[in-house]
Amino acid sequence: MGLHQTITLRYAIVALPLMATAPARAQAAGEDAERLGDIVVTAQKRPENLHDIPIAITAIPAERLDRQAVTNTADLARYVPGLLIGKSLFAGQTYFRGIGQGLTIPGGEAPIATYIDGVYLASPSLAVFDLNNVEQVAVLKGPQSTLFGRNATGGVIQVTTRAPSDRPAARAELGYGRFATLTGKALISGPILPDLAASLAFTGKHRGQGPVFNRFTGRHLFDEKSWSLQNRWLWTPGALTADLNLIHGDYRNMSGSAAGIFPGHLAADGATRYLGYRTISNRVDGANATRSTIASLKTSYALDGATISNQIAYTHFRGSTVIDQSGTAGRPNPNNMPAFLPDATGTTGTWTDELQIQTRADAPLQWTGGLFYLHNRSVGRAVNRFDESVFSSYRIRLETDSLSAFGQVAAAIAERTRLTLGLRYTSDRRRISGVTVPAIPPNPAIPTAKTWSRPTWRVAIDHRFTPDIMAYASYVRGFRSGSFTTTALNIPPADPETVDAYEAGLKAQLWDRRLRVNLTGFVYDYRDIQLRALRGTIVDVFNAARARIHGGEAEIEAALGGGLRLSGGLQLLDARYRDFPNGVANVPSPLAVIPTGCVGPRSAVNGGTARLACDLSGNRMVKAPTLSANAAIDYERQFAWGSIALSVQDSYSRGYYFEPDNILRQPAYHWVDASIRWRSTDQRWTATLWGTNLAKERVYDSALTGAGSYIYRPGSPVGYGVTLGLALF
C-alpha cells in the first residue's frame, strides 16, 4: 500500500467512528463538554457572527495557523478545499472555484481580492506576504461585488491583525528548521496613554541553504532572507476612534523565479529534460528582491444610530529579478536555442480612500453605504536578453483611476426571514504610456486610454428555521475591470469579465453547539474570461472564453469532548470552458500532424512546443480540481506539568491543469502537516515540534509554456523544525 493510500485509510479509520459516535459522546460529556465558540468576521464590513451571514465563508483562527507552521499567505491553500495560491516571479497566483489568473506583471489585478485590515492590496505581488501578528484569516467565497467591488469576482481573502491591547503584553518566538532556517517573532503591545494604545510586531526568516540546486551554476537557490514589521496605534477618545497601521516587508531570494523543464517533455534546446523536482539547469540563479509598504489611517465616529468611517491607505511595492523563462542553460545546444533572460523590475503605488456610513448592528433595518476611490500607478521595466545579448527593453507605465458608489440593505420580510439587497456602480479609467527599444510606432487603431463602467449587485434571502439552523440563497453579479498589458505597447486592452453567481447554502450548529456544518451549492455563468498568454517574449492579456461552473462544498467542525476536535471540508467542482474557439494551444514538438480542431504550422524541431489555434471548448478550466478535501484532528490534554496539543491535517487535491489547453497537469497529492506543542502551566512557555508536507509531495508553485518550452517552478519541499515561545507578560 502506498503512502497516499495509507494516510487516507488512517484518516478514515479515525474519523468515521468519531463522527458516528459524536452524539453519544456529546450526551455523555454533559454540560462540562467543550462547545464551539462563535466566529466573528467582517464579511459585510461590520463585525458579525459567521453563522448569521448569507455568504459561504471559511475563517481560520491564529491558533490553528500557529500550530501548523503557517507563516505566509501562500500556505492558506491547505485550509480551504479548492483554494490554490501559487507563486511565480514575485507575485501570487490565486484561484478558487475556477476563477483566477496567473498574471504576474505590474498593473495586473487578481480576481480574488486580498485585504489586510480593510486595505485593498491591488497588486498580486502584495498578496503573498508573511503572516505577522495575525488574529484571523477569512476566505469569502464567490463574488463580493457590492461591498468589496471590482476585481473580487472569485472572492476575497481578509487578513485581520491584532489590535493594540489595553493591557501590557509581550511575547517572543524563536525557531529552527530544515535547510538551516532560523525564524523569529516578537510582539509588544499595550497602553501608552489612557485613550491610546500601540503595538509593535516583528517576524523574520533566515534560510542558510536554498532547497533548489542549479546544476549549471553549481549553487543552491532560494536561501530566503525576509522580515516584516508592523506598528499599529489605536486612539479611542469616546465616540471617535482612530487606527493608524504601518506595515513594511523586505523579502529576498524567495521561491518562484527558477524554472525546470516539466516532467515528460524535452526543452526547445533539444537537450534539457526534467532533472528532478529540486534540480534545474538555468543560465541564471533567479535572484530576486522585493519590498512592500502599507500605511493606512481609519477614523470612525459613532453617531446615535449609525457610524461614519473613513479609511485612507497607501500601498507600495517594488520587485526585481533576473529570471530564466526558457528553463535551460542556453547555448551551445543541439537546436542552437538561447536562454530567454528578462531582467525585470516592477513598481506599484496605490492610493485608496473609502468613506462609509452604516447603521448599528441592532437596528431593525441594517444598511451600509459609501464611496470608494482608487489611484494606481504601475511601472514595468525589463531588459531582455538571449543568453548575454540584449535584444529589447521597455519601460511602460499604467495608471488607473477608479471611483465607485455602493449600498447594501438588509431587512426582515417575515418573522425569521431576511432579504439583503446590494448595488454598486464602478467606473475605471486606465491609461498606458512608455518607451520600447526597438521603438514601436503608435497604432491609431489601438487606444492608449479606456474607461469601463459597470453596475454590480447582490440579492440574498435567508431563513432561520431555528436559532442554530439557517438556509440562504443568493444571486450576485461580479465585475472584473479591463486592462492593458505592461510588457508591450500597441496591444489591444482586454475588456472586463463578468460572472453571474447563483448560490444556496445551509449553516447549522447542532448537538448543543458541539457540531458545526456548512453546506453550499453554486452555479456560475462566467463570460469574457481574461486569460494570459506568452506570445514570444510578450505577456498578453486577452478575452477568449465563456464557462459554466457548478459545484458543492461542505465544512464540518466537531468538539467531541475531552479536548478532541475534528474538522474537515470538501469541494466538488465541474468547471469547463463552454465556448472557447481559437484558443491558444501549445503542443509538443516535433509535430507532424495537426490535431483535429486546430490550425497552425507543423514543426520539425526536436523539442519545445508548437503554437496552434484550437477549439478548447469542453476543456477543464485552469487550476480547477474536480475534488479537493481536507481533514484535521486536534487533541489537547492537561497534565500537572503543562498541556500537550497534537494536531494532524491532510489536504487533498485530485489534480488540475495549469493552462487552458489541458497539457500541463499537477498530479493528485496529499499535503500532510503535523505538530505537537507543550505549554507550561502558567501559560508563559511553549515548545512546538512541527512538520509540513510530510508525505513528500511534489506540488508545483506554477507551470506554464515559457519561451518555447514547458516549464515549472518548484514548490515547497518537506519542512520540519522546532519553535520555542515565551510570553513575557
C-alpha positions in Angstrom: 0.0 0.0 0.0 1.4 3.4 -1.0 1.9 6.4 1.3 -1.1 8.2 -0.1 -3.4 5.3 0.5 -2.0 4.7 3.9 -2.7 8.2 5.0 -6.2 8.3 3.6 -7.0 4.9 5.2 -5.7 6.1 8.6 -7.9 9.2 8.4 -10.9 7.1 7.5 -10.3 4.7 10.4 -10.0 7.5 12.9 -12.6 10.0 11.5 -15.6 7.7 10.7 -16.0 6.3 14.2 -15.6 9.7 15.7 -18.3 11.1 13.5 -20.6 8.1 14.2 -20.3 8.4 17.9 -20.4 12.2 18.2 -24.0 12.3 19.6 -23.2 9.7 22.2 -20.0 11.4 23.2 -21.8 14.8 23.5 -24.6 13.3 25.6 -22.1 11.5 27.9 -20.0 14.6 28.4 -22.9 16.6 29.6 -22.7 20.2 30.4 -18.9 20.0 31.0 -18.2 19.2 27.4 -16.5 21.9 25.3 -18.6 23.7 22.8 -17.7 25.5 19.6 -17.4 29.2 20.1 -18.8 32.0 17.9 -16.7 33.1 15.0 -16.8 36.9 14.3 -15.9 38.2 10.9 -16.3 41.4 8.9 -17.5 39.9 5.7 -20.2 42.7 5.3 -17.9 45.5 6.6 -19.2 45.1 10.2 -18.5 42.6 13.0 -21.0 39.7 12.7 -21.3 36.1 13.7 -20.2 34.0 10.7 -23.2 31.8 11.3 -25.6 34.7 10.6 -24.2 35.8 7.3 -25.7 34.5 4.0 -22.2 34.0 2.4 -20.0 31.0 2.3 -17.0 31.8 4.5 -14.1 29.9 5.9 -12.4 31.5 8.9 -9.0 30.3 10.2 -8.0 31.5 13.7 -4.5 32.4 14.6 -4.1 29.4 16.9 -4.6 26.9 14.0 -2.1 28.9 11.8 0.5 28.8 14.6 0.0 25.0 15.2 0.6 24.1 11.6 3.6 26.5 11.0 1.6 28.6 8.5 3.8 31.7 8.1 2.8 33.1 4.7 -0.5 33.7 2.8 0.6 31.2 0.2 0.2 28.5 2.9 -3.5 29.2 3.3 -4.5 26.9 0.5 -4.1 23.9 2.9 -7.1 25.0 4.9 -9.7 25.8 2.2 -10.6 23.0 -0.2 -10.2 24.2 -3.8 -8.2 27.3 -2.9 -4.9 27.4 -4.7 -2.2 30.0 -4.1 1.0 29.6 -6.2 4.0 31.9 -6.7 5.7 33.0 -9.9 8.3 35.6 -10.1 7.4 37.8 -7.1 3.6 37.6 -7.4 0.9 35.4 -6.1 -1.5 33.4 -8.3 -4.7 32.7 -6.5 -7.5 30.5 -7.9 -10.8 29.4 -6.4 -13.9 27.7 -7.9 -12.3 28.0 -11.3 -11.7 31.8 -11.2 -8.2 33.2 -11.1 -5.3 34.3 -13.3 -1.6 33.7 -13.5 -0.8 37.3 -14.3 2.4 38.5 -12.6 3.1 41.8 -14.4 2.9 45.2 -12.9 -0.6 46.7 -13.2 -2.3 43.3 -13.1 -5.0 42.8 -10.5 -6.2 39.4 -9.3 -9.9 38.4 -9.5 -9.6 37.2 -5.9 -9.0 40.3 -3.9 -6.8 40.4 -0.8 -7.3 42.8 2.1 -5.3 43.3 5.2 -7.1 45.2 8.0 -9.5 46.6 5.4 -6.8 47.8 3.0 -7.1 46.5 -0.6 -3.9 45.1 -2.0 -4.3 45.9 -5.7 -1.0 44.3 -6.8 -0.8 40.4 -6.9 2.7 40.9 -5.7 1.4 42.3 -2.4 -0.9 39.3 -1.9 1.9 37.0 -0.9 3.4 38.1 2.5 4.4 36.8 5.9 1.6 36.5 8.4 2.7 38.8 11.3 0.6 39.4 14.4 -2.5 37.8 12.7 -5.8 37.4 14.6 -7.8 35.7 11.8 -7.9 34.9 8.1 -11.3 34.7 6.5 -11.9 33.5 2.9 -15.2 34.9 1.4 -16.2 32.5 -1.3 -17.8 33.7 -4.6 -18.2 37.2 -6.0 -18.2 40.0 -3.4 -19.2 42.7 -5.8 -21.3 45.1 -3.6 -19.2 45.9 -0.6 -15.8 45.0 -2.0 -16.4 45.9 -5.6 -14.2 45.5 -8.6 -11.8 42.6 -9.0 -13.5 40.4 -6.4 -15.2 38.1 -8.9 -13.7 35.0 -7.4 -13.9 36.0 -3.7 -12.0 37.9 -1.0 -9.2 36.9 1.4 -9.4 39.0 4.5 -6.3 39.1 6.8 -7.0 40.7 10.2 -4.2 41.6 12.6 -4.5 42.0 16.3 -5.4 45.5 17.5 -3.2 47.0 20.2 -4.2 45.7 23.6 -5.5 47.7 26.6 -3.2 45.7 28.9 0.6 45.3 28.6 1.6 42.2 26.6 4.9 41.0 25.2 5.9 37.7 23.6 8.7 36.2 21.5 9.3 33.1 19.4 12.5 31.6 18.1 12.6 28.6 15.7 15.0 26.4 13.8 14.1 24.2 10.9 15.3 22.3 7.8 17.8 24.0 5.4 19.3 25.7 8.4 16.3 28.0 8.7 16.2 30.4 11.6 12.9 32.1 12.3 11.9 34.7 14.9 8.8 36.6 16.0 8.3 39.3 18.6 5.4 41.4 19.8 4.9 44.2 22.3 1.6 45.8 22.9 -0.2 47.9 25.5 -1.5 51.3 26.6 0.6 54.4 26.1 -1.9 56.9 27.5 -5.4 56.4 28.9 -7.0 56.5 25.4 -4.0 55.5 23.3 -2.6 52.0 22.8 0.1 50.8 20.4 1.8 47.6 19.3 5.0 46.6 17.5 5.3 43.2 15.8 8.2 41.7 14.0 8.7 38.4 12.1 11.8 37.3 10.2 13.4 34.3 8.5 17.0 33.4 7.5 17.4 30.3 5.5 21.0 29.1 5.4 20.8 26.8 2.4 18.4 27.0 -0.5 16.3 23.9 -1.3 16.7 24.1 -5.1 20.0 23.3 -6.8 21.1 24.9 -10.1 23.3 22.4 -11.9 24.6 24.9 -14.4 25.9 27.5 -11.8 26.5 24.9 -9.0 24.6 27.0 -6.5 21.7 26.3 -4.1 18.8 28.7 -4.7 16.2 30.5 -2.6 18.2 30.9 0.6 15.4 33.2 1.8 16.1 36.3 3.8 12.9 38.1 4.9 11.5 40.3 7.6 8.4 42.3 8.2 7.4 44.9 10.8 4.0 46.2 11.9 3.5 49.3 14.0 -0.2 50.0 14.9 -1.7 52.8 17.0 -5.3 52.9 18.3 -6.8 56.1 19.8 -10.3 55.8 21.4 -11.3 59.2 22.9 -15.0 58.5 23.4 -17.2 58.3 20.2 -14.1 58.8 18.0 -11.8 56.0 17.0 -8.5 56.4 15.0 -6.5 53.4 13.9 -3.1 54.0 12.3 -1.5 51.0 10.8 2.0 50.8 9.3 3.5 47.6 7.7 6.7 47.1 5.9 8.2 43.9 4.5 11.5 43.1 2.9 11.9 39.7 1.0 15.0 38.4 -0.8 15.7 35.2 -2.7 12.1 33.9 -2.5 11.0 30.9 -4.5 9.2 31.4 -7.8 11.9 32.7 -10.1 13.7 29.5 -11.2 12.4 27.1 -13.9 12.8 23.5 -14.6 11.6 21.5 -17.6 8.2 19.9 -16.9 8.4 16.1 -16.4 7.9 14.0 -19.6 9.0 16.8 -22.0 12.1 17.9 -23.9 13.1 21.6 -23.9 13.3 23.7 -27.0 17.1 23.4 -26.9 16.7 19.7 -27.8 18.8 18.6 -24.8 17.4 19.6 -21.4 14.8 17.4 -19.7 13.4 17.1 -16.2 16.3 16.8 -13.8 14.4 16.2 -10.6 11.9 18.2 -8.6 14.5 20.4 -6.9 17.2 20.3 -9.6 17.3 22.7 -12.5 19.8 23.9 -15.1 19.3 27.7 -15.6 21.8 30.1 -17.0 21.0 32.5 -14.1 20.1 31.8 -10.5 16.9 33.8 -10.4 18.0 36.1 -7.5 15.1 38.4 -6.5 14.4 41.2 -4.0 11.1 42.8 -3.1 9.9 45.5 -0.7 6.4 46.4 0.3 4.9 49.2 2.4 1.4 49.6 3.6 0.2 52.7 5.5 -3.5 53.3 6.5 -5.5 55.6 8.8 -9.0 54.6 9.6 -11.2 57.0 11.6 -14.7 56.4 12.7 -17.3 58.3 14.7 -20.3 56.8 16.4 -23.5 58.7 16.0 -26.8 58.0 17.8 -28.0 55.4 15.2 -25.1 55.0 12.9 -21.3 55.0 12.5 -19.5 57.0 9.9 -15.9 56.0 9.0 -13.2 56.8 6.5 -10.1 54.7 5.7 -7.3 56.2 3.6 -4.4 54.0 2.6 -1.2 53.9 0.5 0.5 50.7 -0.6 3.8 50.4 -2.5 5.6 47.5 -3.9 9.0 47.2 -5.7 10.4 43.9 -7.0 13.3 43.0 -9.2 14.6 39.7 -10.6 16.6 38.1 -13.4 14.6 35.0 -14.4 15.1 32.2 -16.9 11.9 31.9 -18.9 13.2 29.0 -21.0 14.2 26.6 -18.3 17.6 25.9 -19.9 21.2 27.0 -19.8 21.2 28.4 -23.3 23.8 27.8 -26.0 25.5 25.7 -27.0 22.9 23.1 -27.6 21.6 20.8 -30.5 19.0 23.4 -31.6 21.2 26.4 -31.1 18.4 27.8 -28.8 19.4 30.7 -26.5 18.0 31.1 -23.0 15.5 33.9 -22.6 16.6 36.0 -19.6 14.4 39.1 -18.7 16.0 41.4 -16.2 12.7 42.7 -14.8 11.7 45.4 -12.3 8.2 46.3 -11.3 6.8 49.0 -9.1 3.3 49.7 -8.0 1.9 52.5 -5.9 -1.8 52.7 -4.9 -3.9 55.3 -3.0 -7.3 54.2 -1.8 -9.9 56.1 0.2 -13.2 54.7 1.4 -16.0 56.7 3.1 -18.7 54.6 4.7 -21.7 55.0 6.8 -23.7 52.2 8.4 -26.4 51.6 10.9 -25.9 50.0 14.3 -25.9 46.2 14.4 -29.1 46.1 16.4 -31.1 48.3 14.0 -34.2 46.7 12.6 -33.1 47.9 9.1 -29.4 47.4 8.6 -27.8 49.3 5.8 -24.4 50.3 4.6 -23.4 52.9 2.1 -20.3 54.5 0.8 -17.9 55.8 -1.8 -14.6 54.3 -2.9 -11.7 55.8 -4.8 -8.5 54.2 -6.1 -5.5 55.6 -7.9 -2.8 53.2 -9.0 0.4 53.8 -10.9 2.3 50.7 -12.0 5.6 50.7 -14.0 7.1 47.7 -15.6 10.8 47.7 -16.8 12.7 45.0 -18.4 16.0 44.4 -20.3 15.5 41.2 -22.4 18.5 39.0 -23.2 19.1 35.9 -25.3 22.0 34.5 -23.3 24.2 37.5 -22.8 23.0 39.5 -25.8 20.4 42.3 -25.2 17.7 42.3 -27.9 15.0 44.6 -26.4 13.9 46.6 -23.5 10.9 48.6 -22.3 9.6 51.0 -19.6 5.8 51.0 -19.6 3.5 52.8 -17.2 -0.1 52.0 -16.5 -2.3 54.4 -14.5 -5.7 53.6 -13.1 -8.4 55.8 -11.6 -11.4 54.0 -10.1 -14.5 55.5 -8.5 -17.5 53.7 -7.1 -20.6 54.2 -5.0 -22.2 51.3 -3.1 -25.0 50.5 -0.8 -26.5 47.4 0.9 -29.6 47.0 3.0 -30.9 44.0 5.0 -34.4 43.8 6.4 -36.8 41.3 7.9 -39.6 40.4 5.5 -41.1 37.8 7.8 -40.6 36.7 11.3 -37.5 34.6 10.6 -36.8 35.6 7.0 -34.4 38.4 5.9 -33.8 40.0 2.5 -30.5 41.6 1.5 -30.2 43.9 -1.5 -26.9 45.5 -2.6 -25.9 47.7 -5.5 -22.6 49.2 -6.7 -21.6 51.2 -9.7 -17.9 51.3 -10.7 -16.1 53.4 -13.3 -12.5 52.6 -14.1 -10.2 54.6 -16.4 -6.8 53.2 -17.4 -4.0 55.0 -19.4 -0.9 53.4 -20.8 2.3 55.0 -21.9 6.0 54.2 -22.2 9.0 53.6 -24.4 10.4 50.4 -26.1 13.7 49.5 -27.7 13.5 49.0 -30.6 10.9 51.7 -30.9 7.3 50.7 -31.9 5.4 53.4 -33.8 1.9 54.1 -32.4 -1.1 52.3 -33.9 -4.0 54.8 -34.1 -6.4 51.8 -34.1 -5.3 50.7 -30.6 -6.3 53.1 -27.8 -3.9 54.2 -25.1 -6.7 55.0 -22.6 -10.0 53.5 -22.0 -12.9 53.7 -19.5 -15.0 50.8 -18.3 -18.2 51.4 -16.2 -20.4 48.7 -14.8 -23.1 48.1 -12.2 -22.9 45.1 -9.9 -25.4 43.8 -7.5 -26.3 41.2 -4.8 -29.7 39.7 -3.9 -29.9 37.3 -1.0 -32.6 35.8 1.2 -32.1 33.8 4.3 -34.4 32.0 6.6 -33.7 30.8 10.1 -35.5 27.6 10.9 -34.2 27.6 14.5 -31.7 29.9 16.3 -29.0 27.5 15.1 -30.1 26.5 11.6 -30.1 29.0 8.7 -30.6 28.5 5.0 -29.9 31.1 2.3 -29.9 31.7 -1.4 -28.2 34.5 -3.4 -27.7 35.9 -6.9 -24.6 38.1 -7.4 -23.2 39.8 -10.5 -19.4 40.2 -10.3 -17.2 42.5 -12.5 -13.5 42.5 -13.2 -12.1 45.6 -14.8 -10.5 45.6 -18.2 -6.8 46.3 -18.5 -3.7 46.7 -20.7 -0.5 44.6 -20.5 2.6 46.3 -19.2 5.1 44.3 -21.3 4.5 45.9 -24.7 2.8 48.8 -26.4 0.2 48.6 -29.2 -1.5 45.6 -27.6 -5.3 46.0 -27.5 -6.7 46.1 -24.0 -8.7 43.2 -22.5 -12.3 44.0 -21.8 -14.0 43.4 -18.4 -15.1 39.9 -17.4 -18.3 39.3 -15.6 -19.8 36.4 -13.6 -23.3 35.7 -12.6 -23.2 33.5 -9.5 -26.2 31.6 -8.1 -25.6 30.1 -4.6 -27.6 28.3 -1.9 -26.4 27.2 1.4 -27.2 25.8 4.9 -25.5 26.7 8.1 -26.2 24.6 11.2 -24.9 24.3 14.7 -26.1 21.0 16.3 -25.8 18.9 19.4 -25.8 21.9 21.8 -23.2 23.7 19.5 -20.7 20.8 19.6 -21.1 20.3 15.8 -21.0 22.9 13.1 -21.9 22.1 9.5 -21.9 24.4 6.5 -23.2 23.2 3.1 -23.0 25.2 -0.2 -24.1 24.7 -3.8 -23.3 27.1 -6.6 -23.6 27.7 -10.3 -21.6 30.4 -12.2 -22.1 31.8 -15.7 -18.6 33.3 -16.5 -18.2 35.5 -19.5 -15.4 37.3 -21.4 -12.8 35.5 -19.3 -9.4 37.3 -19.2 -6.6 34.9 -19.9 -2.8 35.2 -20.0 -0.6 34.0 -22.9 3.1 34.4 -23.5 3.4 35.4 -27.2 7.1 35.2 -28.0 8.5 37.5 -25.3 5.3 39.4 -24.6 2.8 38.6 -21.8 -0.6 39.3 -23.3 -3.9 39.6 -21.6 -7.0 38.8 -23.8 -10.6 37.9 -23.6 -11.2 34.4 -25.0 -13.8 32.3 -23.4 -17.1 31.6 -21.7 -17.5 29.0 -19.0 -20.2 27.3 -16.8 -19.0 26.4 -13.3 -21.0 24.4 -10.8 -20.1 22.6 -7.7 -20.8 22.0 -4.0 -18.9 22.4 -0.7 -19.2 21.1 2.8 -17.4 22.0 6.0 -17.7 20.3 9.4 -16.2 21.0 12.8 -17.0 18.9 15.9 -16.0 19.3 19.5 -16.1 15.7 20.7 -15.2 16.3 24.4 -12.1 15.6 26.3 -10.0 18.0 24.3 -10.7 16.2 21.0 -11.8 18.1 17.9 -12.4 17.0 14.3 -12.7 19.3 11.3 -12.8 18.9 7.6 -14.0 20.2 4.3 -14.9 19.0 0.8 -15.3 20.7 -2.6 -16.7 19.1 -5.8 -16.2 21.2 -8.9 -17.1 21.0 -12.5 -15.5 23.9 -14.3 -15.3 23.8 -18.1 -15.0 26.2 -21.0 -18.3 26.2 -22.8 -17.3 28.4 -25.8 -13.6 28.8 -26.5 -12.8 28.8 -30.3 -9.4 29.8 -31.4 -7.8 29.1 -28.1 -4.0 29.1 -27.7 -2.7 25.5 -27.5 1.0 24.7 -27.1 1.6 21.2 -28.2 4.9 19.2 -28.0 7.3 19.5 -30.9 8.1 17.8 -33.3 4.5 18.0 -34.7 3.9 16.1 -38.0 0.1 16.0 -37.9 -2.1 18.9 -36.9 -4.7 17.7 -34.3 -8.4 17.8 -35.1 -10.0 21.1 -34.3 -6.7 23.0 -34.6 -5.0 25.1 -37.2 -1.3 26.2 -37.4 2.0 25.2 -38.8 3.7 21.8 -38.4 7.0 21.7 -36.6 10.1 19.6 -37.3 12.1 20.9 -34.3 13.1 18.2 -31.9 12.0 19.6 -28.5 9.9 22.5 -27.2 6.4 23.4 -28.3 4.5 24.4 -31.4 1.7 27.0 -31.1 -1.7 26.3 -32.6 -5.1 27.8 -32.6 -7.6 25.2 -31.3 -11.2 24.9 -30.2 -10.8 24.4 -26.5 -14.5 24.2 -25.7 -15.1 21.5 -23.2 -11.6 21.7 -21.7 -11.3 22.0 -17.9 -10.5 25.4 -16.6 -7.1 26.4 -15.1 -6.4 25.2 -11.6 -9.9 23.8 -11.1 -9.6 20.4 -9.4 -12.7 18.2 -9.6 -12.2 17.1 -6.0 -10.5 18.9 -3.1 -10.7 17.9 0.6 -9.1 18.4 3.9 -9.4 16.8 7.4 -7.8 17.7 10.7 -7.7 16.1 14.1 -6.7 18.2 17.1 -6.3 16.8 20.6 -5.3 18.7 23.8 -4.8 17.3 27.3 -3.8 18.9 30.6 -1.1 17.4 32.9 0.4 18.6 36.1 3.4 19.8 34.2 1.6 21.6 31.4 -0.6 20.8 28.4 0.1 18.8 25.3 -1.6 19.6 22.0 -1.4 17.3 19.0 -2.5 18.4 15.5 -2.6 16.5 12.2 -4.0 17.7 8.9 -4.3 16.3 5.4 -5.2 18.5 2.4 -6.0 16.5 -0.7 -6.4 17.6 -4.3 -7.3 15.3 -7.2 -5.1 17.4 -9.5 -5.6 20.2 -12.0 -4.4 21.8 -15.3 -2.1 24.8 -15.5 -3.2 26.1 -18.9 -6.4 26.0 -21.0 -5.0 23.5 -23.5 -5.0 20.9 -20.6 -1.5 19.6 -21.3 0.5 20.5 -18.2 -1.1 18.8 -15.2 -0.5 18.8 -11.5 -0.9 15.2 -10.3 -3.1 14.4 -7.3 -1.5 14.9 -3.9 -1.9 14.7 -0.2 -0.3 17.6 1.8 0.2 16.4 5.3 1.1 18.7 8.2 1.5 17.8 11.9 2.6 19.3 15.1 3.0 18.7 18.9 3.0 21.6 21.3 3.8 21.8 25.0 2.6 24.7 27.0 3.6 25.4 30.6 1.1 25.5 33.4 1.5 29.3 33.8 0.8 29.7 30.0 4.1 31.5 29.5 6.3 28.9 27.8 5.7 26.9 24.7 7.7 24.4 22.7 6.4 23.1 19.3 7.7 20.3 17.0 6.2 20.7 13.6 6.4 19.2 10.1 4.9 20.3 6.7 4.5 18.3 3.5 5.3 15.1 5.4 4.0 12.9 2.5 6.9 14.4 0.4 4.6 15.6 -2.4 5.8 17.5 -5.4 3.4 20.3 -5.8 4.5 22.9 -8.3 4.2 26.6 -7.5 3.3 27.1 -11.1 3.8 25.6 -14.5 3.4 27.2 -17.9 4.6 27.3 -21.5 7.6 29.6 -21.3 9.9 30.7 -24.1 9.3 27.7 -26.3 9.4 25.1 -23.5 7.1 23.6 -20.9 8.5 24.9 -17.6 7.6 24.6 -13.9 8.6 26.4 -10.7 9.4 24.2 -7.7 7.1 24.4 -4.7 7.8 23.8 -1.0 9.7 20.6 0.0 9.3 18.7 3.2 9.8 21.0 6.2 10.3 20.4 9.9 11.6 22.2 12.9 11.1 23.3 16.5 9.8 26.6 17.8 10.2 28.0 21.3 7.9 30.7 22.6 7.8 32.9 25.7 5.0 35.3 26.9 7.0 37.9 28.9 3.9 39.5 30.4 
